[in-house]
Amino acid sequence: MINTVFDILTIRTDFPILNRKVNGYPLVYLDNAATSQTPQQVIDVIVDYYRNYNANIHRGVHALSQEATDKYEEARLKIQKHFNAAKSHEIIFTSGTTQGINLVANSFSTFLKPGDELLVSAMEHHSNIVPWQMLCERTGAILKVIPMNEDGVLLMDTFKDLLSNRTKLVFCNHVSNALGTINPIQEIIEESHTIGAAVLIDGAQAAPHIKADMQKLDVDFYTVSAHKMCGPTGVGILYGKEEWLNKMPPYQGGGEMIAEVTFEKTTYADLPHKFEAGTPNICGGIAFGAALDYMNAIGFDSIASYEQELLQYATQKLTMIEGLRIYGTAKEKTSVISFNIQGIHPYDIGTILDKLGIAVRTGHHCAQPVMDFYHIPGTVRASFNFYNTKEEVDVLVEGVRRAKKMLL
Ligand SMILES: *Cc1c(COP(=O)(O)O)cnc(C)c1O
C-alpha cells in the first residue's frame, strides 16, 4: 500500500488511465470536480465482484448471496465509520448526490405547509435547487436565497436575517463545484438549529477533499457521490439523522423496502431498507467502500495539504496571464479554479486545451445562477486531485497561454 509520506509518483502508478495519451499528448486530467479517476485497487474490487460473487443481496440463502450481502453491509459500515455517523442505518445507499437530495425533497414534504420557507445558497448545483423548486410547487412552501459576494462567499449576516420561525429547511453545499468555496457549514447548521430548521448539506464536492464528521457537525442530512472520490458512478450515500429518517415516509416503493405487503396494507421495513427500494448498485457500494479505504490509506490530511499546494501554485501561475480572471476567490477553497480570459469564450479555450491532451470543464458547471451573478456564460474550470502534479499545472498554464495567443 501507500507510504505515509506523500509519494506522488507511487500514487500515480495506481491510476492506469493517467498513462494514456489524448490527441497524441500525455493526458492531463483536470476535470476532477466532474468525476475523479479510479485506482487499480478499486478496479480490482469491481472485477472481483463480477468474477467471484455476483448475486442479489438480502434475499438468497445461497452462499453467493450471503457473500455479496456481507460485503455490501461491510461497505456501509466503512462509510459509517468514515463519516462518523452514530448508526449504520443512518447511511442510506443512493445512486448519488442527486438522488439523495431528491429523496429528502420528496419525503420532507409531509412536514411542510403553504407559507413555510426553505433557504438555499446562491452557489448551489442545479441538483440542490430544482428538487426544492419542485417541492415548493407541490406544497406551497417558499424558496429564499442566501446571497454571496464577488469573492464567492456567502453573506452570513443576510443568512441570519433570513432565518425565521417560518424556516423549515436550509440547504447548502459544503464546497461549491463552480467556485471551490468551502462554506461555513458548522455555523449554518448551528444557526439553523436555533430556530428549529433542519439542514441538508450537499457534500458531493467536499467529500473528496474533506473528511466530514456527521456527529460533530450535528447535520441532519449530508449527501455524497462515490464517483467524485475514486469510486464508480451511479452510487452514493445519503446520511440522515435517525429521528428524521424514522419520521419521513419512504421515497420509492418496491422490493427490499417493505416488512409486509397485502393489498389492504403494506408496512415498511426498518432503516436503512425503508429508503432502499429495489436492487441497489451492489458492486458500486462495495467499490465505494474500497475507494474510501484507498483514500484513507493516503490520509485526508496529506491529501488536503498537497492539494492546497497545487491550488496555490496554479493560482499564482494562472494569475500571471494578462486578462485572466479567477471566479471564486474565497480564503477557504478546495483545489478548483474557475477562470475566463477577457474577450474569449470559455468553450474555445477548452477546445484548444483538449487538443493538447488537457481535460478541463467549460460551461456553467450546473450552476447557472452563479454564472448569472457574474454576468458570464460560463467559465473554464480546472480542478485538481491528489494525483495531479505541479508539472501538469505547468502544462495547463502553457496551454492557456497558447490558446490565448491563438484566439485573441
Ligand atoms: C457533482 C455534484 C452534484 C451532483 O452529483 P451527482 O453525482 O451527479 O448526483 C451535486 N452537487 C455538487 C456540489 C456537485 O459537485
The ligand as an SDF file (V2000), in Angstrom:
LIG
                    3D

 15 15  0  0  0  0  0  0  0  0999 V2000
  -21.3790   16.6670   -8.7550 C   0  0  0  0  0  0  0  0  0  0  0  0
  -22.2070   17.4630   -7.8440 C   0  0  0  0  0  0  0  0  0  0  0  0
  -23.5590   17.1700   -7.6550 C   0  0  0  0  0  0  0  0  0  0  0  0
  -24.2790   16.0830   -8.4180 C   0  0  0  0  0  0  0  0  0  0  0  0
  -23.7480   14.8460   -8.1560 O   0  0  0  0  0  0  0  0  0  0  0  0
  -24.2350   13.5590   -8.9980 P   0  0  0  0  0  0  0  0  0  0  0  0
  -23.1750   12.5690   -8.7250 O   0  0  0  0  0  0  0  0  0  0  0  0
  -24.2890   13.9960  -10.4310 O   0  0  0  0  0  0  0  0  0  0  0  0
  -25.5590   13.1820   -8.4760 O   0  0  0  0  0  0  0  0  0  0  0  0
  -24.2650   17.9360   -6.7630 C   0  0  0  0  0  0  0  0  0  0  0  0
  -23.6810   18.9300   -6.0850 N   0  0  0  0  0  0  0  0  0  0  0  0
  -22.3890   19.2510   -6.2320 C   0  0  0  0  0  0  0  0  0  0  0  0
  -21.8060   20.3540   -5.4270 C   0  0  0  0  0  0  0  0  0  0  0  0
  -21.6080   18.5350   -7.1210 C   0  0  0  0  0  0  0  0  0  0  0  0
  -20.3310   18.8460   -7.2860 O   0  0  0  0  0  0  0  0  0  0  0  0
  1  2  1  0
  2  3  1  0
  2 14  2  0
  3  4  1  0
  3 10  2  0
  4  5  1  0
  5  6  1  0
  6  7  2  0
  6  8  1  0
  6  9  1  0
 10 11  1  0
 11 12  2  0
 12 13  1  0
 12 14  1  0
 14 15  1  0
M  END
$$$$
